[in-house]
Amino acid sequence: MKAYNLIKNALLVLTLFLNVGLLAGNSTIVIKYFFQPGCAECKKVKEKILPELDNRYHGIYRIQEYDTGKKENFLQLVAYQDKLKITANEPVYMLVNKHYMLSGYKEISGKIFDIMDELISVEQDSVSESVLAPADESVLQKRADSFKVGTIIVAGLIDGINPCVFSTLVFFLSLLAVAGIKGRRLLLTGSIYCVACFSTYLLLGIGLFRVLKLFKEYQYLQFFLNSSMIFLLMVFAVLSFRDAWRYHVSGKPSSITMKLPTALQNRIHAVMRKGLSYKYLLSGAFFIGVLVTLLESVCTGQVYVPTLTLMAQDSGIFSKWVLYLILYNVMFTVPLVIIFIAAYNGIKTFDLINWSKRSLATAKILLGLFFILMAAFLFLLL
C-alpha cells in the first residue's frame, strides 16, 4: 500500500510538472495586433476579441500592438503579408506566432480561438526566421505595381471617347475648317491643342490625387468618400444605360441626360471662337486647349475622379502614381490625336458628326459598364 501511494504521488507530481512545462512553453505564443486608429472593425476587436482572449488564455500568450498609421509598423505589416502571400485589404489584422495571419474582424472572430486551442494542444515547432525578414520600401513598391495597368488604360480611353469631348472637338474642327486652316497648319494646331489638353488634365489629376490621398489617412473620411463614390457611380451607370436606350429609340441628342449643360457648351464655343481670333494661331490653340479641358472636366470628371479614387486606395511611391497618371492622360489624348490625323487626311466634319451619332449609344453603354466596374472595385475596398 505504501509503495502504491508513493507511485501515485510521483505520478501526480509528474503530471503537475508537465502541465507547468506546457504552460511555460505556450507562454511564448505571440499575437501581433495591427490596427488603425478610429477604425470601426478595430474597435470591435478591442472590445470583443481582446477581452475574450485574456479570459481564456491569460498568462500563456503575449499580445503586441502596432498602429499602422506609423510608417514602420505599416511596413512590418506589409512585409508579413508579402511573406505569407496575404492579399486582403483590411483595416485590422492579427498575426499569431508569425505563421497565422487573420484579416479583418470577421476572420479574426471566426478563427482566432480555434488557432489558439490548436497551438496550446500541440507542441510548437520552431518558427522560420525568414518570416521575420525586415520590411523595406520595396514591399510597398510591389503593392503599387499590383495595381492593374490595364484598368488605367481602359479608363483613359473611355474618357477620351466621352461624347462630351468628342462633340467639342468636332465643333473645334468645324471652326478650323471655316477659318481655312488645313494641311500642315491643321496638324500643328491640333498638336498644340492636344498638348494643352494633356498637360492641363494631368496637372488637374495630380492635384485631385493629392487631395484624395489625404482621405486615406482618416478611416471614416475614406469610408464616406468610397461609399459616396459607389452611390454616384451606380447612379451614373443607370443614367448612361438610360441615355443609350433613349437615343437608340429617338435618335435625338436632346434625349441625352448626361451631357454638358447648354450654358457650358455655349461658354466652350465662345472660348474657341475667341482663341481662334488671336493674332497668333498656335497661342490661341493652346489657350483653347487649357480652358476647354477645365470646362469639360465637369463631364469628363465622371470617369477621371473614380479612377483617381481607386488609385488613391493603395500605398505606393508618389512618383509611381504620377507615371500612372501620365499613362492615363496619354490614353485620354489618343482619340484626340487620331481625329486630328483623320481630319488632316481629308475626313470631313460632316462625316465625323455622323460617326458620332452612330456611336453615341455604344459610348454610353461602355461608360455605364465602366461605372459598374469601378463601383465594384471600390465596394471590395470598403
C-alpha positions in Angstrom: 0.0 0.0 0.0 2.8 2.4 0.9 4.5 1.6 -2.5 1.2 2.3 -4.3 0.8 5.7 -2.6 4.4 6.6 -3.4 3.9 5.8 -7.1 0.5 7.7 -7.1 2.1 10.8 -5.6 5.0 10.6 -8.0 2.6 10.5 -11.0 0.7 13.5 -9.6 3.9 15.5 -9.3 5.0 14.4 -12.8 1.6 15.5 -14.2 1.8 18.8 -12.5 5.3 19.3 -13.8 4.3 18.5 -17.4 1.3 20.9 -17.2 3.5 23.7 -15.8 6.0 22.9 -18.6 3.2 23.0 -21.2 2.0 26.4 -19.9 5.5 27.7 -19.9 6.1 26.6 -23.4 2.9 28.1 -24.6 3.6 31.4 -22.9 5.8 32.1 -26.0 2.7 32.4 -28.2 2.9 35.9 -29.7 0.0 37.7 -31.2 0.8 40.8 -33.3 -2.2 43.1 -33.5 -2.1 45.6 -36.3 -4.8 48.3 -36.2 -5.8 51.7 -37.5 -6.9 54.5 -35.1 -10.6 55.3 -35.4 -11.3 52.1 -37.4 -14.7 50.5 -36.6 -13.5 47.0 -37.0 -10.5 47.6 -34.8 -12.8 48.9 -32.1 -14.9 45.7 -32.3 -11.7 43.6 -32.0 -10.6 45.6 -29.0 -13.9 45.4 -27.2 -14.9 41.8 -28.0 -11.9 39.7 -29.1 -9.1 41.0 -26.8 -11.1 40.6 -23.5 -12.1 37.1 -24.5 -8.5 36.2 -25.3 -7.5 37.3 -21.9 -10.3 35.4 -20.2 -9.5 32.1 -22.0 -5.7 32.2 -22.3 -4.4 34.6 -19.6 -0.7 34.0 -18.9 0.0 31.8 -21.9 0.3 34.4 -24.7 1.6 37.9 -25.3 0.0 40.5 -27.5 1.9 43.2 -29.3 0.0 46.2 -30.7 1.1 48.0 -33.8 -0.5 51.3 -35.0 -0.3 51.0 -38.8 -0.7 54.8 -39.0 3.1 54.8 -38.2 5.2 54.1 -41.3 7.5 51.5 -39.6 4.5 49.5 -38.4 2.8 49.6 -41.7 6.0 48.4 -43.4 6.2 45.5 -41.0 2.6 44.5 -41.7 3.2 44.6 -45.5 6.3 42.5 -45.1 4.4 39.8 -43.3 1.6 40.0 -45.9 4.2 39.6 -48.7 5.9 36.6 -47.0 2.6 34.9 -46.2 1.0 35.7 -49.6 -1.8 37.6 -48.0 -3.7 39.8 -50.5 -6.6 41.0 -48.3 -7.0 44.7 -47.8 -8.5 45.2 -44.3 -8.0 47.8 -41.6 -7.2 45.2 -38.8 -5.0 42.1 -38.7 -3.8 39.5 -36.2 -0.6 37.6 -36.7 -0.3 34.5 -34.4 3.2 33.0 -33.9 4.4 34.6 -37.2 2.6 32.0 -39.3 -1.2 32.6 -39.0 -2.4 35.9 -40.3 -6.1 36.8 -39.9 -7.5 39.7 -41.9 -10.5 41.8 -40.8 -12.8 41.4 -37.8 -14.9 38.6 -39.4 -11.9 36.3 -40.0 -10.4 37.2 -36.6 -13.5 36.4 -34.6 -14.1 33.2 -36.6 -10.7 31.7 -36.3 -8.5 33.2 -33.6 -9.8 30.9 -30.7 -9.5 27.7 -32.8 -6.0 28.6 -33.7 -5.1 29.3 -30.1 -6.6 26.0 -28.9 -4.7 24.2 -31.6 -1.4 25.8 -30.6 -1.9 25.0 -27.0 -2.8 21.4 -27.6 0.3 20.5 -29.6 4.0 21.1 -29.1 5.1 24.2 -31.0 7.5 23.8 -33.9 10.3 26.4 -34.3 9.2 29.3 -36.5 11.3 30.1 -39.6 13.2 33.3 -39.1 12.7 34.0 -42.8 9.2 35.2 -42.0 10.9 38.0 -39.9 12.8 39.4 -42.9 13.0 43.2 -42.3 10.5 45.3 -44.2 11.7 47.9 -46.7 10.3 50.2 -49.3 10.5 47.6 -52.0 7.5 45.8 -50.4 5.4 49.0 -50.9 6.7 49.2 -54.4 5.3 45.7 -55.1 1.9 46.9 -53.8 2.0 49.9 -56.2 2.9 47.6 -59.1 0.0 45.3 -58.3 -2.5 48.0 -59.4 -3.7 46.8 -62.8 -2.3 49.0 -65.6 -5.0 47.7 -67.9 -7.6 49.4 -65.8 -5.9 52.8 -66.2 -5.5 52.2 -70.0 -9.2 51.3 -70.4 -10.3 54.2 -68.2 -8.2 56.7 -70.1 -9.5 55.5 -73.5 -13.2 55.6 -72.3 -12.7 59.1 -71.0 -11.1 60.1 -74.3 -14.2 58.9 -76.3 -16.6 60.5 -74.0 -19.3 62.2 -76.1 -18.7 65.5 -74.3 -15.1 65.5 -75.5 -15.9 64.3 -79.0 -18.7 66.8 -79.7 -16.5 69.7 -78.5 -13.6 68.5 -80.7 -15.9 68.2 -83.8 -17.1 71.8 -83.2 -13.5 73.0 -83.0 -12.6 71.2 -86.3 -15.6 72.9 -87.9 -14.3 76.3 -86.8 -10.8 75.4 -88.2 -12.4 74.4 -91.5 -14.4 77.7 -91.8 -11.1 79.6 -91.0 -9.4 77.8 -93.9 -6.9 76.0 -91.6 -5.8 72.8 -93.2 -2.8 70.6 -94.2 0.2 71.1 -92.0 -1.2 74.1 -90.2 -4.2 71.9 -89.1 -1.8 69.2 -87.9 0.4 71.7 -86.0 -2.7 73.4 -84.5 -4.1 70.0 -83.5 -0.8 69.0 -81.9 -0.7 72.2 -79.8 -4.3 71.7 -78.8 -3.6 68.0 -77.7 -0.5 69.1 -75.7 -2.6 71.7 -73.9 -5.4 69.2 -73.1 -2.8 66.6 -71.9 -0.9 69.0 -69.7 -4.0 70.6 -68.1 -5.7 67.3 -67.5 -2.5 65.8 -66.0 -2.0 68.7 -63.6 -5.7 68.6 -62.6 -5.4 64.9 -61.9 -2.2 65.3 -59.8 -3.9 67.9 -57.7 -7.1 65.8 -57.2 -5.0 62.8 -56.4 -3.1 64.6 -53.6 -6.4 65.7 -52.1 -7.9 62.1 -52.3 -4.7 60.7 -50.7 -5.5 62.8 -47.6 -8.7 60.8 -47.1 -6.7 57.6 -46.8 -5.2 58.9 -43.5 -8.6 59.0 -41.9 -10.7 55.8 -41.9 -14.1 57.4 -41.5 -13.5 60.0 -44.2 -12.2 57.3 -46.6 -15.2 55.2 -45.9 -17.5 58.1 -46.5 -15.7 59.0 -49.8 -15.8 55.4 -51.1 -19.5 55.0 -50.1 -20.5 58.2 -51.8 -18.5 57.4 -54.9 -20.1 54.0 -55.2 -23.5 55.5 -54.9 -22.7 58.2 -57.6 -21.2 55.6 -59.9 -24.3 53.4 -59.8 -26.4 56.5 -60.5 -24.2 57.4 -63.4 -24.4 53.8 -64.7 -28.2 53.8 -64.6 -28.3 57.2 -66.4 -25.8 56.1 -69.0 -27.8 53.0 -69.9 -31.0 55.1 -69.9 -29.3 57.6 -72.3 -28.2 54.8 -74.6 -31.8 53.4 -74.7 -33.4 56.8 -75.2 -31.0 57.7 -78.0 -31.5 54.3 -79.6 -35.2 54.9 -79.7 -35.4 58.6 -80.6 -32.2 59.2 -82.4 -32.2 62.7 -80.8 -29.2 64.1 -78.9 -31.7 66.2 -76.8 -32.9 62.9 -75.2 -29.4 62.5 -73.5 -29.3 63.4 -69.8 -25.6 63.0 -69.0 -24.0 65.8 -71.2 -22.6 69.2 -70.8 -25.2 71.8 -69.8 -26.2 74.1 -72.7 -24.8 77.1 -70.9 -21.4 75.4 -70.5 -21.4 74.3 -74.2 -22.0 77.9 -75.2 -19.2 79.0 -73.0 -16.8 76.5 -74.6 -17.9 77.6 -78.1 -17.2 81.2 -77.1 -13.8 80.3 -75.8 -12.9 78.6 -79.1 -14.1 81.5 -81.2 -12.1 83.9 -79.1 -9.0 81.7 -79.2 -9.0 81.5 -83.0 -9.4 85.2 -83.3 -5.9 85.7 -81.7 -3.2 87.1 -83.9 -1.0 84.0 -83.2 -2.9 80.8 -84.1 -0.7 78.4 -82.0 -1.0 80.5 -78.9 -4.8 80.6 -79.4 -4.9 76.8 -79.9 -3.0 76.3 -76.6 -5.3 78.8 -74.8 -8.4 76.9 -76.2 -7.0 73.5 -75.1 -6.4 74.7 -71.5 -9.7 76.4 -70.9 -11.8 73.8 -72.7 -10.2 71.0 -70.7 -11.0 72.8 -67.5 -14.6 73.4 -68.5 -15.1 69.9 -69.8 -13.9 68.4 -66.6 -17.5 68.8 -65.3 -18.3 66.0 -67.7 -15.1 64.0 -68.0 -14.6 64.0 -64.2 -17.3 61.3 -64.1 -14.6 58.9 -65.3 -11.4 60.7 -64.0 -12.4 61.1 -60.3 -13.5 57.5 -59.7 -10.2 56.3 -61.3 -8.2 58.6 -59.1 -10.2 57.5 -56.1 -9.4 53.9 -56.8 -5.7 54.7 -57.3 -5.6 56.5 -54.0 -6.6 53.4 -52.1 -3.2 51.7 -52.4 0.0 52.8 -50.9 3.0 53.5 -53.1 5.7 56.0 -54.0 4.1 59.2 -55.4 6.3 59.3 -58.4 4.9 55.9 -59.4 1.4 57.2 -59.4 2.5 60.2 -61.4 3.6 57.7 -64.1 0.2 56.0 -64.0 -1.5 59.4 -64.3 0.7 60.2 -67.4 -0.3 56.8 -68.8 -4.0 57.6 -68.2 -3.7 61.0 -69.9 -1.8 59.6 -72.8 -4.7 57.2 -73.4 -7.1 60.1 -72.9 -5.3 62.1 -75.6 -5.0 59.2 -78.2 -8.6 59.6 -79.6 -8.0 63.4 -80.0 -4.8 62.7 -81.9 -6.5 60.1 -84.1 -9.3 62.5 -85.0 -6.9 65.3 -85.9 -4.9 62.9 -88.1 -8.2 61.8 -89.8 -9.0 65.5 -90.4 -5.6 66.0 -91.9 -6.1 63.1 -94.2 -9.3 64.6 -95.6 -12.2 63.3 -93.5 -15.0 65.8 -93.4 -16.6 67.3 -90.3 -19.9 66.1 -91.5 -18.6 62.5 -91.6 -17.3 62.9 -88.0 -20.7 64.1 -86.9 -22.5 61.2 -88.5 -20.0 58.7 -86.9 -20.5 60.4 -83.6 -24.3 59.9 -83.9 -23.9 56.3 -84.8 -21.5 55.6 -81.9 -23.3 57.6 -79.2 -25.3 54.7 -77.8 -22.3 52.4 -77.8 -20.2 55.0 -76.0 -22.9 55.4 -73.4 -23.1 51.6 -72.8 -19.3 51.5 -72.4 -19.5 54.3 -69.9 -22.2 52.5 -67.9 -20.2 49.3 -67.8 -17.2 51.2 -66.7 -19.1 52.9 -63.9 -20.3 49.5 -62.6 -16.8 48.1 -62.7 -15.3 51.0 -60.7 -18.2 50.7 -58.2 -17.4 47.0 -57.7 -13.7 47.7 -57.2 -14.4 50.4 -54.6 -17.0 48.2 -52.9 -14.4 45.5 -52.4 -12.2 48.1 -50.6 -14.8 49.1 -48.1 
